[in-house]
């Protein structure tokens, strides 16, 4: 994929995420997706309902629980690699 196309795809995804707001079912699905478990009575419900989906993505991906799950290491490393790659491409 060409760099210009990747940038256009990233912009399109960012626009889609910024136009969608999180619902309660989305929040419950996010717990399963990012934490590998369901929301439980002891969890504090993050104030994300009605917020842009991008906010929820940032909340969960940066949360200690997500980062401490060993099976997520490859996701974090891939994301970091992509960020570094973009920074290198933009500075060239």
N, C-alpha and C positions, 0 to 999 in steps of 0.2 A: 504494500500500500504506500502510495506517495505521501510525503510529509504534508503537503497541502490537503490531501484528502483526509488524513488522520486529524488534522486541525479542524477541518470542517465537520467531521464526525464528532469530535470532542465538543465543539460548539453546539451542534445539534442536540447532543445528549444533555449538555448543561442547560440549554433552553427548555428541554422537555422536563428536566428535574425541577427547574425553577417555576414551572407553570403548574405543577402538581402539588397538592397538599396532602399531608399524611392523615389517614383515618385511623380509628381505633383498630379495625381488623389489620390494617397495614402495620401498626405498632406491635400487635401480637405476632404477626408473621416475622417481623424484624427480630424479635426475641428468639424465635426458633432458628432463623437464618444465621444471625450473628453470634448468638450465644449457645446454640445447639440445645436449647431447652425452652419450655413454655414459661410465660410470666407466672410468677407465684405470689401468694399473698404477702410474703416478706419483702418483695421488691418495691422499690420506690418507682412510681410511674413517672417517667420523664415528661415534661411539659412540651410535647412535640405535636400533639394532635392539632391539625389546622395549620401547622407550619409547613414551609416548603420541604419536599422530600429530601433535598440536598442537606438540610439541617439535620435530619434523622440519620442520613448516611454518615455525616461527619461525627455525630454523637456516638453512634455505635462503633464505627471503625476506630475511633480514638479512645474508646472506653477501656479501662484496665481489664475488665472481664474478657473482652474480645482479644486484646493483645496478649493476655496470659494463656490463651488456649493454644497449645503447641501445633494443632492442626491448622491454625491460621497463619503460621509463620510464612508459608509460601505466598499467601495473599499479600501480606505486608511487604515482603521482599519484592514481589512483582510490582506493586504500586510504587515503592520507593525507586525501583529501577526505571520505571516509566517517567517519573518526575525528573530524575537526574538526566535521562535521555532527552526530555523536552528542554530542560535548562541548557544542556550542551548544544542542542540544535538551534536554540534561539540566540545563543551567544556566538555562534559561528557566522 
